[in-house]
Amino acid sequence: MSNTMTASNANGDVSLKDQIHNLEQQHCDLDAALREAEARPLPDSLEISDLKRKKLAVKDQLAELHGTE
């Protein structure tokens, strides 16, 4: 399981639906941060690369979870 999940049921387990929701939210947040970083007058290429890497990692996690539905 990813350390990015926060919602859990009574047993402490995070449902697949909650995992997907959390990752989709992270992906959206990273996308917004990436657009903001790219729109700056002097964009930081290291920051942009890091955001793209994180966004891709979240996308890969989502693809993996969607394959288990």
N, CA and C atoms as an extended XYZ file, in Angstrom:
207
Properties=species:S:1:pos:R:3:atomname:S:1:resname:S:1:resid:I:1 pbc="F F F"
N         0.824       -1.191        0.000 N   MET     1
C         0.000        0.000        0.000 CA  MET     1
C         0.862        1.246        0.000 C   MET     1
N         0.350        2.280       -0.540 N   SER     2
C         1.063        3.540       -0.604 CA  SER     2
C         0.940        4.279        0.721 C   SER     2
N         1.941        5.068        1.043 N   ASN     3
C         1.892        5.857        2.262 CA  ASN     3
C         1.080        7.129        2.086 C   ASN     3
N         0.462        7.300        0.942 N   THR     4
C        -0.290        8.519        0.650 CA  THR     4
C        -1.761        8.407        1.016 C   THR     4
N        -2.173        7.273        1.499 N   MET     5
C        -3.582        7.056        1.767 CA  MET     5
C        -3.915        7.459        3.197 C   MET     5
N        -5.087        8.049        3.396 N   THR     6
C        -5.454        8.525        4.719 CA  THR     6
C        -6.778        7.955        5.207 C   THR     6
N        -7.726        7.733        4.336 N   ALA     7
C        -9.033        7.241        4.748 CA  ALA     7
C        -8.963        5.748        5.034 C   ALA     7
N        -9.629        5.325        6.097 N   SER     8
C        -9.622        3.897        6.411 CA  SER     8
C       -10.959        3.495        6.996 C   SER     8
N       -11.213        2.184        6.939 N   ASN     9
C       -12.457        1.672        7.508 CA  ASN     9
C       -12.220        1.276        8.960 C   ASN     9
N       -13.191        0.638        9.605 N   ALA    10
C       -13.104        0.279       11.018 CA  ALA    10
C       -11.938       -0.665       11.303 C   ALA    10
N       -11.525       -1.446       10.321 N   ASN    11
C       -10.410       -2.375       10.501 CA  ASN    11
C        -9.064       -1.711       10.260 C   ASN    11
N        -9.062       -0.443        9.893 N   GLY    12
C        -7.828        0.250        9.605 CA  GLY    12
C        -7.371        0.069        8.174 C   GLY    12
N        -8.131       -0.668        7.374 N   ASP    13
C        -7.779       -0.894        5.979 CA  ASP    13
C        -8.344        0.225        5.113 C   ASP    13
N        -7.580        0.614        4.131 N   VAL    14
C        -8.032        1.633        3.190 CA  VAL    14
C        -8.699        0.926        2.019 C   VAL    14
N        -9.915        1.351        1.693 N   SER    15
C       -10.630        0.715        0.588 CA  SER    15
C        -9.985        1.097       -0.739 C   SER    15
N       -10.181        0.259       -1.721 N   LEU    16
C        -9.654        0.522       -3.055 CA  LEU    16
C       -10.201        1.842       -3.591 C   LEU    16
N       -11.477        2.076       -3.351 N   LYS    17
C       -12.106        3.317       -3.806 CA  LYS    17
C       -11.431        4.535       -3.166 C   LYS    17
N       -11.129        4.448       -1.867 N   ASP    18
C       -10.462        5.552       -1.182 CA  ASP    18
C        -9.037        5.744       -1.685 C   ASP    18
N        -8.339        4.653       -1.943 N   GLN    19
C        -6.978        4.734       -2.476 CA  GLN    19
C        -6.980        5.460       -3.818 C   GLN    19
N        -7.910        5.059       -4.685 N   ILE    20
C        -8.009        5.674       -6.006 CA  ILE    20
C        -8.356        7.154       -5.882 C   ILE    20
N        -9.302        7.465       -5.018 N   HIS    21
C        -9.697        8.865       -4.814 CA  HIS    21
C        -8.508        9.702       -4.341 C   HIS    21
N        -7.762        9.188       -3.372 N   ASN    22
C        -6.616        9.917       -2.842 CA  ASN    22
C        -5.552       10.135       -3.913 C   ASN    22
N        -5.294        9.124       -4.705 N   LEU    23
C        -4.298        9.257       -5.766 CA  LEU    23
C        -4.764       10.217       -6.853 C   LEU    23
N        -6.059       10.178       -7.191 N   GLU    24
C        -6.589       11.117       -8.183 CA  GLU    24
C        -6.452       12.550       -7.685 C   GLU    24
N        -6.664       12.761       -6.387 N   GLN    25
C        -6.512       14.099       -5.805 CA  GLN    25
C        -5.059       14.539       -5.864 C   GLN    25
N        -4.144       13.627       -5.540 N   GLN    26
C        -2.715       13.948       -5.627 CA  GLN    26
C        -2.323       14.302       -7.052 C   GLN    26
N        -2.830       13.542       -8.012 N   HIS    27
C        -2.517       13.784       -9.425 CA  HIS    27
C        -2.996       15.172       -9.829 C   HIS    27
N        -4.183       15.525       -9.407 N   CYS    28
C        -4.754       16.847       -9.715 CA  CYS    28
C        -3.910       17.955       -9.068 C   CYS    28
N        -3.521       17.759       -7.806 N   ASP    29
C        -2.711       18.747       -7.100 CA  ASP    29
C        -1.348       18.927       -7.776 C   ASP    29
N        -0.741       17.815       -8.174 N   LEU    30
C         0.549       17.883       -8.858 CA  LEU    30
C         0.420       18.576      -10.209 C   LEU    30
N        -0.672       18.310      -10.908 N   ASP    31
C        -0.909       18.948      -12.199 CA  ASP    31
C        -1.027       20.461      -12.032 C   ASP    31
N        -1.742       20.892      -11.008 N   ALA    32
C        -1.893       22.328      -10.751 CA  ALA    32
C        -0.547       22.952      -10.393 C   ALA    32
N         0.233       22.268       -9.567 N   ALA    33
C         1.546       22.779       -9.187 CA  ALA    33
C         2.473       22.854      -10.401 C   ALA    33
N         2.369       21.870      -11.272 N   LEU    34
C         3.188       21.848      -12.485 CA  LEU    34
C         2.829       23.013      -13.407 C   LEU    34
N         1.538       23.237      -13.616 N   ARG    35
C         1.109       24.362      -14.458 CA  ARG    35
C         1.591       25.690      -13.876 C   ARG    35
N         1.493       25.815      -12.548 N   GLU    36
C         1.939       27.040      -11.883 CA  GLU    36
C         3.453       27.231      -12.056 C   GLU    36
N         4.211       26.162      -11.877 N   ALA    37
C         5.673       26.251      -12.005 CA  ALA    37
C         6.077       26.606      -13.435 C   ALA    37
N         5.375       26.039      -14.410 N   GLU    38
C         5.697       26.309      -15.817 CA  GLU    38
C         5.315       27.728      -16.233 C   GLU    38
N         4.358       28.326      -15.533 N   ALA    39
C         3.876       29.657      -15.901 CA  ALA    39
C         4.735       30.776      -15.324 C   ALA    39
N         5.656       30.436      -14.447 N   ARG    40
C         6.508       31.464      -13.851 CA  ARG    40
C         7.408       32.085      -14.923 C   ARG    40
N         7.769       33.356      -14.734 N   PRO    41
C         8.656       34.018      -15.696 CA  PRO    41
C         9.998       33.286      -15.861 C   PRO    41
N        10.535       32.750      -14.779 N   LEU    42
C        11.783       31.986      -14.828 CA  LEU    42
C        11.532       30.614      -14.203 C   LEU    42
N        10.958       29.691      -14.959 N   PRO    43
C        10.626       28.376      -14.403 CA  PRO    43
C        11.871       27.628      -13.927 C   PRO    43
N        11.726       26.932      -12.830 N   ASP    44
C        12.803       26.115      -12.266 CA  ASP    44
C        12.721       24.726      -12.890 C   ASP    44
N        13.660       24.409      -13.754 N   SER    45
C        13.600       23.142      -14.489 CA  SER    45
C        13.716       21.934      -13.564 C   SER    45
N        14.450       22.058      -12.459 N   LEU    46
C        14.556       20.940      -11.513 CA  LEU    46
C        13.216       20.695      -10.804 C   LEU    46
N        12.555       21.764      -10.421 N   GLU    47
C        11.249       21.639       -9.784 CA  GLU    47
C        10.241       21.021      -10.756 C   GLU    47
N        10.266       21.474      -11.993 N   ILE    48
C         9.347       20.950      -13.005 CA  ILE    48
C         9.613       19.470      -13.248 C   ILE    48
N        10.860       19.092      -13.351 N   SER    49
C        11.209       17.677      -13.538 CA  SER    49
C        10.727       16.832      -12.365 C   SER    49
N        10.916       17.354      -11.148 N   ASP    50
C        10.483       16.634       -9.949 CA  ASP    50
C         8.970       16.466       -9.932 C   ASP    50
N         8.236       17.537      -10.263 N   LEU    51
C         6.774       17.458      -10.293 CA  LEU    51
C         6.295       16.468      -11.351 C   LEU    51
N         6.929       16.476      -12.511 N   LYS    52
C         6.551       15.540      -13.577 CA  LYS    52
C         6.813       14.099      -13.151 C   LYS    52
N         7.953       13.868      -12.468 N   ARG    53
C         8.290       12.531      -12.001 CA  ARG    53
C         7.259       12.044      -10.977 C   ARG    53
N         6.901       12.918      -10.037 N   LYS    54
C         5.911       12.557       -9.023 CA  LYS    54
C         4.545       12.294       -9.652 C   LYS    54
N         4.162       13.132      -10.609 N   LYS    55
C         2.866       12.976      -11.280 CA  LYS    55
C         2.817       11.654      -12.037 C   LYS    55
N         3.903       11.299      -12.702 N   LEU    56
C         3.962       10.028      -13.415 CA  LEU    56
C         3.891        8.845      -12.457 C   LEU    56
N         4.549        8.959      -11.311 N   ALA    57
C         4.504        7.880      -10.314 CA  ALA    57
C         3.071        7.669       -9.807 C   ALA    57
N         2.361        8.760       -9.581 N   VAL    58
C         0.964        8.664       -9.130 CA  VAL    58
C         0.115        8.049      -10.238 C   VAL    58
N         0.358        8.457      -11.471 N   LYS    59
C        -0.390        7.896      -12.608 CA  LYS    59
C        -0.154        6.390      -12.713 C   LYS    59
N         1.084        5.960      -12.506 N   ASP    60
C         1.397        4.530      -12.541 CA  ASP    60
C         0.679        3.777      -11.420 C   ASP    60
N         0.634        4.379      -10.226 N   GLN    61
C        -0.079        3.753       -9.108 CA  GLN    61
C        -1.569        3.633       -9.422 C   GLN    61
N        -2.129        4.685      -10.027 N   LEU    62
C        -3.546        4.645      -10.405 CA  LEU    62
C        -3.815        3.548      -11.424 C   LEU    62
N        -2.946        3.429      -12.406 N   ALA    63
C        -3.116        2.402      -13.437 CA  ALA    63
C        -3.072        1.014      -12.801 C   ALA    63
N        -2.169        0.842      -11.836 N   GLU    64
C        -2.066       -0.445      -11.151 CA  GLU    64
C        -3.341       -0.752      -10.360 C   GLU    64
N        -3.857        0.254       -9.653 N   LEU    65
C        -5.073        0.049       -8.867 CA  LEU    65
C        -6.285       -0.188       -9.767 C   LEU    65
N        -6.364        0.518      -10.877 N   HIS    66
C        -7.491        0.316      -11.794 CA  HIS    66
C        -7.451       -1.085      -12.387 C   HIS    66
N        -6.284       -1.659      -12.496 N   GLY    67
C        -6.152       -3.028      -12.988 CA  GLY    67
C        -6.620       -4.060      -11.992 C   GLY    67
N        -6.760       -3.671      -10.713 N   THR    68
C        -7.188       -4.614       -9.682 CA  THR    68
C        -8.667       -4.479       -9.343 C   THR    68
N        -9.356       -3.562      -10.005 N   GLU    69
C       -10.803       -3.380       -9.735 CA  GLU    69
C       -11.602       -4.562      -10.233 C   GLU    69
